[in-house]
Amino acid sequence: MLRQFLKSKIHRAMITHGDVDYEGSIEIPTDLMEAAGLWEGEKVLVASITTGNRLQTYVQPGPPGLGHIIINGGAAHRIKVGERVAIMAFCLSETQVIAKKLVLSETNEILRQGR
């Protein structure tokens, strides 16, 4: 039987930029994508720790090392620059999946990572 599991989580990420005129998505630096096991185009749930707003979108890769996490399109109306968010991806599996988890600083540097 297939079950749904959390596979990747970036916790306490800071939204650094937003663009409501962009077609949509969340841009995450490729170094953070790799550490969390996220792929370009992968569906994610973005939950604002600041306001409680939640939305689904897809991941776009951004330049590594800059710490810019950019919310685009209509999502930028629901989650704003300066909000802390959790970014989560899920998978289906017949066996248990242990998620890759990152906890970020206010500048989106990795403070802790683990499974």
Number of C-alpha atoms within 10 A of each C-alpha: 6 10 11 13 17 16 19 24 25 24 23 21 27 25 26 18 15 22 18 13 10 13 10 18 22 25 22 25 20 20 16 23 20 12 17 23 15 24 15 14 13 12 18 21 17 25 21 22 17 13 13 11 13 16 13 15 18 17 22 19 19 20 14 14 12 14 24 19 23 21 28 22 17 16 23 21 12 14 25 21 15 14 16 22 23 20 25 21 24 17 14 14 12 10 11 12 17 12 19 18 21 23 17 21 15 15 14 22 16 17 10 11 15 11 12
